[in-house]
């Protein structure tokens, strides 16, 4: 039973990490219209609350490092929760 819960937690974190990755890559697309705009808006509703750390961490030069920190924190918290279980 515990392995199932651990597997579920890791799977959810992996899916969310993939969604974050796609959203971050899509932020590099300059012109968004039609289907791409709809996908970007949907991913934004999912990812923006978590990526709210952008307000706390300023960019270094022209590089926004908050998504990197978001990935690291997400993975660390997931590993900690799985280790506790």
C-alpha positions as CSV (number, residue, x, y, z in Angstrom):
1,X,0.0,0.0,0.0
2,X,2.8,2.4,0.9
3,X,4.6,1.8,-2.4
4,X,1.4,2.7,-4.2
5,X,1.1,6.0,-2.4
6,X,4.8,6.8,-3.0
7,X,4.5,5.9,-6.7
8,X,1.4,8.1,-6.9
9,X,3.2,11.1,-5.3
10,X,6.2,10.7,-7.6
11,X,4.0,10.4,-10.6
12,X,2.0,13.5,-9.8
13,X,5.2,15.5,-9.2
14,X,6.7,14.2,-12.5
15,X,3.6,15.2,-14.4
16,X,3.5,18.6,-12.8
17,X,7.3,19.0,-13.5
18,X,6.6,18.3,-17.2
19,X,3.7,20.8,-17.3
20,X,6.1,23.4,-15.7
21,X,8.7,22.6,-18.3
22,X,6.3,23.0,-21.2
23,X,4.9,26.3,-19.8
24,X,8.5,27.7,-19.4
25,X,9.4,26.7,-22.9
26,X,6.2,28.2,-24.2
27,X,7.1,31.5,-22.6
28,X,9.9,31.8,-25.2
29,X,7.3,31.8,-28.0
30,X,6.9,35.5,-28.9
31,X,3.6,35.4,-30.8
32,X,0.8,33.5,-29.2
33,X,-2.5,33.2,-30.9
34,X,-5.2,30.6,-31.5
35,X,-4.6,27.1,-30.0
36,X,-1.2,28.1,-28.6
37,X,-2.7,31.0,-26.7
38,X,-5.4,28.7,-25.3
39,X,-2.8,26.1,-24.2
40,X,-0.6,28.9,-22.7
41,X,-3.6,30.3,-20.8
42,X,-4.5,26.8,-19.4
43,X,-0.9,26.1,-18.4
44,X,-0.7,29.5,-16.8
45,X,-3.6,28.8,-14.6
46,X,-1.9,25.6,-13.4
47,X,1.7,26.9,-13.1
48,X,1.5,30.6,-12.2
49,X,0.4,30.1,-8.6
50,X,3.4,27.9,-8.0
51,X,5.8,30.1,-10.0
52,X,4.7,33.1,-7.8
53,X,8.2,33.0,-6.3
54,X,9.2,35.2,-9.2
55,X,8.1,38.1,-7.1
56,X,10.5,37.1,-4.3
57,X,13.6,36.1,-6.4
58,X,14.8,38.9,-8.7
59,X,16.3,37.9,-12.1
60,X,20.0,37.7,-12.4
61,X,20.8,40.0,-15.3
62,X,18.3,38.9,-18.1
63,X,17.9,35.4,-16.7
64,X,14.9,34.4,-14.5
65,X,16.2,31.7,-12.2
66,X,12.9,31.2,-10.3
67,X,11.8,28.3,-12.6
68,X,15.0,26.5,-11.7
69,X,14.4,27.0,-8.0
70,X,10.8,25.9,-8.5
71,X,12.0,22.6,-10.0
72,X,14.5,22.0,-7.2
73,X,12.0,22.8,-4.4
74,X,9.3,20.6,-6.0
75,X,11.7,17.6,-6.3
76,X,13.1,18.1,-2.8
77,X,9.6,18.3,-1.2
78,X,8.4,15.2,-3.2
79,X,11.5,13.2,-2.1
80,X,11.0,14.3,1.5
81,X,7.4,13.3,1.5
82,X,8.2,9.9,0.0
83,X,11.1,9.3,2.5
84,X,8.7,10.1,5.4
85,X,6.2,7.6,4.1
